[in-house]
């Protein structure tokens, strides 16, 4: 028996405010659906973050509907959970995936924690914040007990685990039940496959480059989904790669060679069918950042969809350092932890450092989620 496992399609995301990037996410989703139908698996699992927002734009809703209908016409059922981006921050609210109940999507939720296909058990839970980890662990124990009488067992979750993201996890690896043949996770955007318990634990990663720090992982492991065969004693997992609509280019150039490097980059980007996203770091020398910014954009705006720039001028020599020798450089995270210690609350500290990270990355949705979860948990108690 085979199934396709994908996650983190984030439809509706207008990266850098660009309509072209929003279209790229739609295009990759359509491509994933076509590839799945070509592979003819028995079913599909989507492990959360189908959409970028809990109230998706109309085109995102229609694109999802079109893809799910294609699967239904091909007699390929799809099982899905809500990720942190899909979750509506209101008690008893329903995620947007519920709209496709009549189109063949089977939503795994607290009210319907598992489904069965013959001797195959498919169970799981929607995203739970770190503040609700205890309730999630209790729910997983119940799901584990329900799965014991089935020959093949699949767990579906959208969570960060301490093994893979030590400072941003919601649950610990020891909280994940070990009796499942395949743990189909979402949330981490890099591909991960590990031996775990009686089978495998896997993240298929995002289907598009959602943040610039995913570029290296994409170059190394690709983007797409998994085709999983659970017929044998141990699952066999095949990478199905998707072709991304445009390139993400990362360059580091010396200020002293700025014009020559810009000419080289322009020549390459001009040869591409679609304008790429360029992330460029200018280093070395003493230069005016605003002038370099203007030069970059004037030179490359015609051949690049977006130019994201970073600057590393010549470092200050140690004897010119305005801070006292022997002292650590300013660490904003440590400063926040220090200033919040008087609250005598680990949750308050997590709130402060969590907001710092997400706001620094420009992820206002994630920051809103962290704040909402904190106050919801506060009032629950």
N, C-alpha and C positions, 0 to 999 in steps of 0.2 A: 504493500500500500504506500502510495506517495502523496505528499502534499507540498504546496508552496508556502513558504514562510516569509512574509515581508512586514515592514513596520516603518513608521516615521516618514510618511509621504508628505506631510505638512502642506497639503493643498490650500491655496489661498494666501500663501506667504509671498509678499511683495518685497523681496530682498533689496535693500538699499533704496527702497521706494520706487523701484523700477517695474513697470508693467511687463517688460520683456522677461524679467526674472520670475515673475508670477506665472507667466506663460510656460516657462521652462519646467516648473514643477508639475503643471498640468500635462505637458508633453511626456515627461518621464513616467507619470502615472499611467497614461494611455499605453505607453510602450510596455510597461510592466504587465498590464492586463493582456496585451496581445501575446507577450512571451509566455505567460501562464497558460493561455488557451492553446498555444502551440505545443506546450509540454504535456497537456492533458492530465494533470494530477487529479486525485480523487476529491480533494478539497483544498481550500486556501485558509490560512490563518493570518490575520493582520493584528499585530501586537501593539496597537495604539498610535495616537497622533496621526490619524487619517487626515485631519485638518490642522491648520495653524491656529485657528481660533474656535472657541466653543460656539460662536455664532458666525459661521463661515459665510463669505460672500456668495452670491447666487451662482456664479460660474463654478465655484468649487463644489457646491452642492450638486449642480447638474453634471459636472465631470465625474464625480463619484457615482451618481445614479447611472450614468451611461456605462461606466465600467462594470458595475455590479450587475446590471441587466445583461451585459455581454456574457458574464460568467454564468448567469442563470440560464441563458439560452444554450450555453455549452454544457449544461448540467453539472456545473462545478460549484458546490455550495461554498460560502465564505463565512468563517467564524471570526468575530472581532471583539476587542475590548476598547474601552476609552482610555486614552493616554492623558497626561497632565494638560496638554493643549486642548483636548476635546472636552475636558470636564467643565461643566457649568458650576460656578462657585455659589451654589445655593442648595440647601438641603432638599433631598428628594427630586432634584432637577434631573432631566434626562439628557444624555449626550446626543449630538446630532446624528450619530449612527442609527438611532432608533427610527429615523425617517425611512430607512431602507428595509424595515422588517418585512414588508410585503413584496420586496424585490429580491428576496433570497438571502439577505444578510442575517445571520444568527448572532445576536449580541449576548456576550457573556457578561453577566452583571450580578450584583448581590441577589436579585430576585430569580435569576436563572444562572447559577454558578457553573453548570456543566451541561454538556450534550454528549450523546453517545452515537457512534456510527458502527453498528455491529459490535465487535469486541474492542472497539477503540473508544477511550474516554478522553474528552476534550474539556478541561475545566480551568478556571482561573478567576481573576478579579481585576477590576479597573484600577487605575493608578491611585495610590495612597501616599500622602505626604509623610515625611519623617515623623511628624507629630501624631500620625495615626498608624504608625508601624505596628503597635501592639495589637490593634484591632485586625490589621491585615494578617499578622502571624496567626492569630486565632482562626481567622477565616481559612487560611491555608491548611491548617490542621484538619478542619472539617472537610475540605475538598480532598485532602489526602485520604481520609477514611472512606469517602465516597468512591474513590478510584480503585480500591484494593481488589475488587472482584473482576477487573477487566484485564485482558491480556496485554493491551498496549495503552499507555497512559501519557497524555500530553498536558503540560501545564502552561498556561498563557498568562504572562504578566508584563506590565510596563513599569519597570522599577530600575533604579540604580543600585548596584551592589557594592559593598565596601571593597571587594577584591579588585574591582575595575576602576572605581572612582572613589578613592579613600576619603575625600573631604566633602563629597557632595551626595553620598549615598542615602537611600531611604531605608533599606534593610541590609542585614548582614548575610553573608553567604550561609552561615549556620541556620538562618531562618527559613531557607528554601528547602522544601521536602525533597528527599533523595530517592523516593520510590518511582519517580517518573522516568519514562524512556526518553522523553525529549522535553526540555524546558524552553519554550518559545518566548523569548524576551524582546522587549522594545525599550527605547529611551536613550540608550547609548548609540551614537551615530556611527561608530566604527564597527566593522565586522569582528565578531568574537565567536569562537567555537572552542569549548572546553569539555573534557571528560568530567562528568559529575554524577555521583550516585550510581544509579543503574543505567545511565545513558549519557546524553549530551546536554549541555546548556549553551544556548546560542543566541547571539544578537545579529540580525542580518544587516544592521546599520540603516542609515537613512538612504533614500533613493536618489537624493540630490545633495549638493553641497549647501548645507544650511548655514554653516559658519566657516569663515576663512581658515580656521585651524583644522578643518577636515581635509584640506587639500592634500597633505602628505599621505594621509591614510588612504585617500582615493587613488593616488598614484601607485601606492603599494598593493592595495587589495581590491580596488574597484568599488563600484556602487551597484546595488541591485537587490536580489533576494536569493533565498536558498530553495533548492528542490531537495526534499527530505524523503528518504525511503526507510520506513520503519518495519519492513518485512522480516529482517533478520534479527539476530540477537542484539546488535548494536546499530543505531541509526547511521545511514550513509548520507552525507550532506554534499551537495554539489552547488558551487557558486554559479548563479545565472547573472551575468553582468549586463547592465544597461548602458547604452551610449548616451552620455550627457550632451545636451544641445549645444553647449559652448564651453570653451576652455577657461580654466582658472589658471592664470600665470603668476608665479611668484618670482621676483627678481630682486637681487641686491646689487646695487651699482655704486661705484666710487664717484664722489662729487667731482673729482679732478677729470673724470672721463665722461661727464654727464652727457654732453652733446653726442659723442660717438655712440654711447650706449642707447640713447633715445632713438638715434637713427636705426640702430640694429633692431631694437624692439618694434619700431614702427614698420620696418620692412617685413618682419615676421607677422605681426598682427594684421597687416594689410593683405597678407596671403590667405587668411582664414575666411571661411564661408560666412561665419557669424562673428560679430564683434565679441571679443573675450572680456572677462573681468581681469584687470591687472592689479596686482598687489606688489608695490615696489618700495624698497627701502633704500634710501640714499644715505651713505655713510662716508665718514672721513672729511677732513677740512672744516673750516669755519665758514658757515654760509647762512644766509637769511632764508628761513624756512618758507615764508610767504612767497618770496621770489622763486624759490625752487618749485613750490606748489604750482604757481602760475605757469612756469616753464613746462612742467610735466603735463598739465592739462591742455595747454596750447599745442603741444607737440603730438599728444596721443588721443585727444578727444574724438578725432575723426575715425580712428581705427579701433578704439576700445569702448565698450559699453559703459564701463566705469573704471576710474583710476583711484585706487585706495593707496595712499602714501603714508610712509613712516620715515622718521629721520633719526640718524645716529651721527651727530657731529663728532669731531675729535674729542675724545674723553678728557676730562680735567685731570691734570697731573695730581699725584697724591699730595705734594706740598702746596698745591693751590686749592685743595679741598676746603670749603668753607666750614665743614663740620669737624669736630674734634677727632683726632686720630684715635683709632682703636674702638670707636663706637660704630654700631651697625647703621647701615643706611635706613632711612625712614621706611617702616613697614606699616602701611595703613591698616592691614588686617590686625596686626598685633596691637596697634593703638586703639582700635575699636574694642578688641577683647579686654584690654586693660581698663578702658573707661567704663565698660559695662559690667565689670566684675562686682561693683557695689550692689548691683541688682540681685546678686546671688542666685542667678537663674541661668542655666545652660541654654534654655530656649530663647531667652532674650538675646544672649550672645550669638546664637545661631541665626536669629532674625537679622541682627546687625551685619554679620559677616556675609550672610546669604544675599541681603539686599545690595551690599557693596559689590559683590561679584557680578550679579545679574545686571545692575545698573551700569557698571563699568563696561560690560559687554554690549550694552544697548538693548538687552532683552527685557523690555518693560513688562511684557506679558508674564514672564517667569517671576519678576519682582512682585508683580501684583498678586500672583498665586501664593508666593511665600508669605506676604503680608496678610492675605485673606486667611490662609491656613492657620497662621499664628493667632489671629483674633478669634477665629472660629473655635479653635481649641481652647482658648482662654475662657470664652463664654460658656463652652460646654462644661467647664469645671467650676 
